[in-house]
Amino acid sequence: YLTTIAQGNEHAIAILTSGRAGLPSYHFAGMYHTVAVALGRRWRRPLRVDSPVRVRRAGPDDLNAVVAFLNSVGPTRQFFPRYETADFSTPSGTFRNLPPSNLLLAFRGDRLVGTLAGWDQSSFRQTVVEGYGASLRWARPLVNTWARLRGRSPLPRPGEPLRYLFAALPVALDDDRQVFDLLLRNLIARASPANYDFVLVGLHADDPLLPVARALGSHSYQTRLYLVCWDDGEDIYRAIDNRPPYLELGCL
């Protein structure tokens, strides 16, 4: 099993990894980073790049090629799912409420070399701010004034949801950082600040694409990844190779 525990949640870490009371073994498998790219004025400029790679939106006719690409390139990551077209085209599929037009495709010539999707889950899943600590509660008006002057999104009021877009399916052939950088910049440029405050990118610490996201991000949230098993799963755990783990952020 795979599980994540927020960095800093020492009480949960101590209890769950103790092995007491018949608990399974928790094997630490590195840190998972959620990078938040704050939207604002600096991303409103048209994206102009001199690159042999072109990026366009996917259409319904692209789904078979996308699934074939993901199932071919995805296994360079440990735990990468095997997808089917139904994961994109049915209400009960993995990528619920993700239309093909929200999926960006990168091509070098006629060859598909990368994918990245903007997944809005606000219709069925939200994170709502319940409140702020004393210091931030009093400082929020000042922080919001500074944010507006810098062209960034203000902190929401208590009771309001956080407005974010998941960057789903961050896949690039041969871990090409230039391809991923171009896809991520295109996704950010297309995300309307009127609808979203952040684009969230989730990658493991060992993922070669993580430095691209960190270079563009303004905040980072870390969780600890564990591989969990009872005694009968130890042989499977020891057989796992050193490929970077893959977790789809919007599915956690």
N, C-alpha and C positions, 0 to 999 in steps of 0.2 A: 504494500500500500504506500501511497505518497501522501504526506501531510505537510502543512506549513504552520509555523508558529511565529507570531510577530516578534521581531527583535525587540528586546526590552521587556517582554512578558516573562520575567524570570520565574514567577510562581508556577506558571503553566509548564515551562521548560523543565523545572526541577521535578515536578510531580510526574509528568508524562514520560520523562527519560529515566526515571529512577529504577524501573524494572520491578517495582514492588507490587504486591497484591495481584499477581498474575498478569501484569501489563506486558504487552509484547516489547520486543527490542526496538529501540529507536536509533537508527544509524544516520548520523549527520551527513548530509549530501550537499553542503554548500549554501550560499546565500542567494536568494531570489530578489532581484531589484525591480521595483515599480518606479519608473522615471516619469515625472509629470512635466510636460512641456506647457508652460503658461502661454495662452493665446493673448494677442494684443496688437497694437499698431504695427509693430515691427514685422509681423507676418502678413500684413495686408498688401504689401507690395507684390506686383506680379513676379512669379518665379521665372527667372531667366537663367538658363544654364547651357553651356556648350558641352554637350555630351553625346556620344554615339548611342546612348540608351534613351529610348523614348518611353513615356509613361502615359497610359490611357485608362479609362474606366472599363471595367468588364461588362459584358452583356450576357444575356441568358445562353447564347450560343457558345460562350467561352467556358462554361462550367466543366465540360468533359476534359478539356485541355488543362484547366486549373487543377482538377482532382488528380489527373495523371502526373502533373508537375509536382504537386505536394507529396504524393505517394512515392515519387522517385527521389526527390531531394530531401524530404522530411526526415528519413531515417539517418541522416548525418547527426541527428539529435536523439538522445536517449528518451524514450517514452513518447515519441511523436506519434499521434493517433493515425490510424488509417482511415481516410475520409472517403465518403461516397457522395454522389451528386445530391442524394436525399438530405445530406447534412446542410445543404444550402437552399434547397428548393421546397422544403416542406415545413409547415408550422411547428412540427415536433422535432425538427432537425437540430443539430448542434448549434448552428448559427441562426438562431431564431431572430426574426426581424432584421436580418442583414440582407438587403437587396443586392443583386449583382452590381448595380451602379455604384455602390459604396466600396467595392473592391477595386483596388488599383493594381494594374499589371505593368511590369517593366519588360521591355523587349530590347534585345540587341539584334538588329536585323529582324528576322522573322522568328527568332527563338525567344521563348518565354524564359526570363532569368530572375524574376522576383515577384513577390506578392506582398500586399499590405492592405488591410481593410479598416475602415472607420466604422466601428460597431456601436451604435446607440442603443443602450438597453433601458432607457428611462421609462419606457412604456410598461416594463414588467419588473424592473429592479432599480432601486434607488438607494443612495446613501444620504441620510438627512442629518443635518447638524442639530444636535440636542442642546448644546450650549458651549460656552467657552470658560476657561479658567479665569480667575479674578483679574490677573494682569492683562490678559489678552482681551477680556471683556471691556475693560476701560480703554485699552489702546486701540481697539478695532476702528473707531472713527479716524484716528490718525493714520493707521495702516492703510485704510481704504482711500484716504485722500492721497497718500503717497502712491498707491497703486494706480489710481486714475491718472495722476500726473505722469506716471511712467508708461501709461498705455496698457496696464495690466488689469486683470479682473479683481474686484474687491472680494473680501471675505463675506460669505452669505450671512444673513440674519439667522438666529436660532429658529428652527422649524422649517427652514428652506433646504432643498436638496443641493448637493454638490453637482455642478454641471460638467460632466466629463465625457469624453469619447474614448473608447478602448481602441488601441491599435492592434488589430487582430491579424493573425497569420503573418508574422514577420519572418519571411523566408527569402533568402537570396542564394542563388546558385554559387557554389564554391565560396560561400561566406564573403561575397563581394561587398565590401563596405561602401563603395561608391554607389552601387545599385541601391543598397538599403538607405543610404543618406538621401538619394534622390527621391525614393518612394516616401520616406518619412517627411521630407520637406514639402512634397506635393500634398500629402495628407494634411499636414498642418496648414498649408496655404488654402486648402479647400474647406477647412473646418471654420464655420462662421462663429466669430466671437459673440454674436448676438444669441447663439444657442448653447455655446460651450465656453467654459473657462480653461479647461485643460484637455490635452491629449495624453493618455496614459499608455506607457509602453512597458511591458513586463518581459524581462530576460534574466537568465541565470548569470551568476557572476563569471562563469567560465565561457559564456557565449561570446564568440568573436564580434558579434554585432553590437554588444552592449556599449562600447565606447562611443559609437555614433549617437545613440540615444542620450547618453550622459552629456555629450557636447552640446546638445540642443536643449536639454532639460534644465529646469530651475529648481526642482525639488526631487528627492529620492526617498522612497519608503522601502525598508528592508524586512524580509521575512526569512526564517530559517527553514530549509527544506530537509525533511527526514524521509528515509525509506524504512518502513515499519513492517516487521514480520514476527511470527512466532518461530519456535525451533524448526518446524518443518519447512520454513522458508529461507533459512540461512544459506543453503546451497545456492538457491536462486540469487540471493543478494551477492554472494561472493563471485558469481558468474557475470555480474553486470560489468560492462567495460567502461572506459573513461570518456565516452562521448558526452558533450555538454547536455545536461538535462533540458527538456522542453516542457513548459507548462503554458497553456493558453490562459492569459490573464483574465479574460472575460468569462472563463469557465470555472474559476476558483470560487 
